[in-house]
Amino acid sequence: MTAKRRVLVVGAGIAGAVTANNLVRYGLDVTVVEPSEHHVYQPGLVDYLMGEARTDEIIRPVESVLNKGVKLVRDKAVKVDLKGRKVMTSGGKELSYDYLVLAPGVVNKGSPSWHTLNEIDQIRKSLDATDPKRIVISYKLPVKCPAAPFEIASLIKLTKPKSEVTLLVPVKEPPPLQRKISQTLAESASRLGVKVVRGAEVQEINSENKVVKTSEGSYEYDLLLFDHPISAPPEFADVAVDKGFVPVDRETLRVKGYPEVFAVGDVNNIASPPKNGAAAHFQAMTAVSQILAETLGNAEAERYKGQAMCAVYAGDKGAFVFMNDEGSYVYPPSPLWRTMKRAFTDLYWATLSGGVDSMFNTLSKYFSKRVEPVKPGQQ
Ligand SMILES: Cc1cc2nc3c(=O)[nH]c(=O)nc-3n(C[C@H](O)[C@H](O)[C@H](O)COP(=O)(O)OP(=O)(O)OC[C@H]3O[C@@H](n4cnc5c(N)ncnc54)[C@H](O)[C@@H]3O)c2cc1C
């Protein structure tokens, strides 16, 4: 009898959990290395900021998001030795593998941003304590979930209608694939009274005088929310050699030069679609399919075609976007999508088990036929 193939997954976020949970069901020997005690549903941070979700709705113990049979090493990967096929941990372990799946997400290159519960708690306190009149929201690319700044601006304006909320968007024109959803979100925010300024790239933040200087002028603020650019966590610097991200073949998610190594989710160098949870999920499904086709040999390996989909807050309503390599499809704002967005907080936990992947595939096929195409290479 041949030995079980050993798969080492780094990170138990969306991409890592979906990968591990699917592979263990097919009898592979799956180990996840993850330092954190908790898995955070990051889109729910926006709801938590607005007081619409409790921490126990958006945070669960890591053990609870991993299927039975997945081995968890509660430790931090500190070095990846691709040639020697091993990963070293901060606790001194050397973990070897037949397949390696890197899914450690990203970190901000500055703080505070809005990616962690601590940061969101700080923002909540600032919003409650000082009742700021002029609130400026901005970010520097690359970011994850480019819809989040629009959502945050609109939701703050909804709860503080008397405050002046300004959203500084660093690019004049979003990439063609994101244009429709970006316009939808900007129009919805503007209707509420949010001032959306496009092409305002932040050049300098003077926190003493509370002024942010941009290519489109200077803006005074009482409260500034600024999302710093992202890159792979520093432990992966040796492999994150494409502008801070791990270079992969975009269809197979295999790391260039190392076919037994995959990088899925925010950490890889795929920039279109923009980094988001659904893309991380679809990429994990692809890596699983690639590994199973090779180890079990009973199915054709799927390829990643740039799928992502998401319900987002749009002003006082919600919208839905699907995108892939061909184009995008946007459902215009409606109260239904707002409810769906909120309801996804519960559904999310079930998606991590891999149990609803067939639904993801069905939705992907459905929307793929409806996308408004963009020209190849213009995504
Ligand atoms: C405010 C906000 C709103 C968002 N809204 C949406 C939305 O509406 N829709 C959407 O689709 N996406 C949204 N996103 C983006 C989405 O949450 C991310 O794209 C997604 O979580 C990426 O998944 P991932 O598995 O790549 O990384 P993550 O989910 O970040 O997981 C990475 C995991 O790796 C672990 N890790 C890190 N370093 C190491 C190490 N050295 N060793 C071992 N493990 C490590 C981390 O602890 C973490 O558990 C939002 C994000 C934010 C911050």
The ligand as a MOL file (V3000), in Angstrom:
LIG
                    3D

  0  0  0     0  0            999 V3000
M  V30 BEGIN CTAB
M  V30 COUNTS 53 58 0 0 0
M  V30 BEGIN ATOM
M  V30 1 C -12.7790 45.0720 6.4640 0
M  V30 2 C -12.7470 43.9860 5.4320 0
M  V30 3 C -13.8800 43.7310 4.6650 0
M  V30 4 C -13.8670 42.7340 3.7120 0
M  V30 5 N -15.0070 42.4910 2.9870 0
M  V30 6 C -15.0390 41.4770 2.0980 0
M  V30 7 C -16.2410 41.1610 1.4080 0
M  V30 8 O -17.2830 41.8070 1.5910 0
M  V30 9 N -16.2200 40.1110 0.5410 0
M  V30 10 C -15.0960 39.3770 0.3200 0
M  V30 11 O -15.1410 38.4210 -0.4800 0
M  V30 12 N -13.9270 39.6710 0.9370 0
M  V30 13 C -13.8730 40.6940 1.8300 0
M  V30 14 N -12.7140 40.9660 2.5100 0
M  V30 15 C -11.4510 40.2770 2.1290 0
M  V30 16 C -11.3470 38.8430 2.6580 0
M  V30 17 O -11.6510 38.7960 4.0290 0
M  V30 18 C -9.9310 38.3270 2.3900 0
M  V30 19 O -9.6620 38.4940 1.0270 0
M  V30 20 C -9.8190 36.8540 2.7670 0
M  V30 21 O -9.9460 36.7070 4.1540 0
M  V30 22 C -8.4970 36.2640 2.2870 0
M  V30 23 O -8.4180 34.9260 2.6770 0
M  V30 24 P -6.9970 34.2570 2.9210 0
M  V30 25 O -7.2930 32.8420 3.3410 0
M  V30 26 O -6.1010 34.4700 1.7680 0
M  V30 27 O -6.3480 35.0610 4.1290 0
M  V30 28 P -6.8950 35.2440 5.5990 0
M  V30 29 O -8.3420 34.9580 5.6660 0
M  V30 30 O -6.3970 36.5740 6.0450 0
M  V30 31 O -6.1630 34.0880 6.4370 0
M  V30 32 C -4.7700 34.0060 6.5800 0
M  V30 33 C -4.4670 33.0740 7.7500 0
M  V30 34 O -3.0640 32.7810 7.7690 0
M  V30 35 C -2.5630 32.9100 9.0810 0
M  V30 36 N -1.1480 33.2360 9.0380 0
M  V30 37 C -0.5710 34.4580 8.8530 0
M  V30 38 N 0.7680 34.3580 8.9480 0
M  V30 39 C 1.0460 33.0470 9.1950 0
M  V30 40 C 2.2650 32.3390 9.4110 0
M  V30 41 N 3.4580 32.9510 9.3890 0
M  V30 42 N 2.1900 31.0030 9.6450 0
M  V30 43 C 0.9740 30.3630 9.6610 0
M  V30 44 N -0.2150 31.0060 9.4620 0
M  V30 45 C -0.1720 32.3400 9.2370 0
M  V30 46 C -3.4260 34.0160 9.6850 0
M  V30 47 O -3.4140 33.9570 11.0990 0
M  V30 48 C -4.8000 33.7190 9.0820 0
M  V30 49 O -5.5250 32.8140 9.8860 0
M  V30 50 C -12.6910 41.9520 3.4930 0
M  V30 51 C -11.5610 42.1950 4.2870 0
M  V30 52 C -11.5710 43.1900 5.2550 0
M  V30 53 C -10.3470 43.4250 6.0950 0
M  V30 END ATOM
M  V30 BEGIN BOND
M  V30 1 1 1 2
M  V30 2 1 2 3
M  V30 3 2 2 52
M  V30 4 2 3 4
M  V30 5 1 4 5
M  V30 6 1 4 50
M  V30 7 2 5 6
M  V30 8 1 6 7
M  V30 9 1 6 13
M  V30 10 2 7 8
M  V30 11 1 7 9
M  V30 12 1 9 10
M  V30 13 2 10 11
M  V30 14 1 10 12
M  V30 15 2 12 13
M  V30 16 1 13 14
M  V30 17 1 14 15
M  V30 18 1 14 50
M  V30 19 1 15 16
M  V30 20 1 16 17
M  V30 21 1 16 18
M  V30 22 1 18 19
M  V30 23 1 18 20
M  V30 24 1 20 21
M  V30 25 1 20 22
M  V30 26 1 22 23
M  V30 27 1 23 24
M  V30 28 2 24 25
M  V30 29 1 24 26
M  V30 30 1 24 27
M  V30 31 1 27 28
M  V30 32 2 28 29
M  V30 33 1 28 30
M  V30 34 1 28 31
M  V30 35 1 31 32
M  V30 36 1 32 33
M  V30 37 1 33 34
M  V30 38 1 33 48
M  V30 39 1 34 35
M  V30 40 1 35 36
M  V30 41 1 35 46
M  V30 42 1 36 37
M  V30 43 1 36 45
M  V30 44 2 37 38
M  V30 45 1 38 39
M  V30 46 1 39 40
M  V30 47 2 39 45
M  V30 48 1 40 41
M  V30 49 2 40 42
M  V30 50 1 42 43
M  V30 51 2 43 44
M  V30 52 1 44 45
M  V30 53 1 46 47
M  V30 54 1 46 48
M  V30 55 1 48 49
M  V30 56 2 50 51
M  V30 57 1 51 52
M  V30 58 1 52 53
M  V30 END BOND
M  V30 END CTAB
M  END
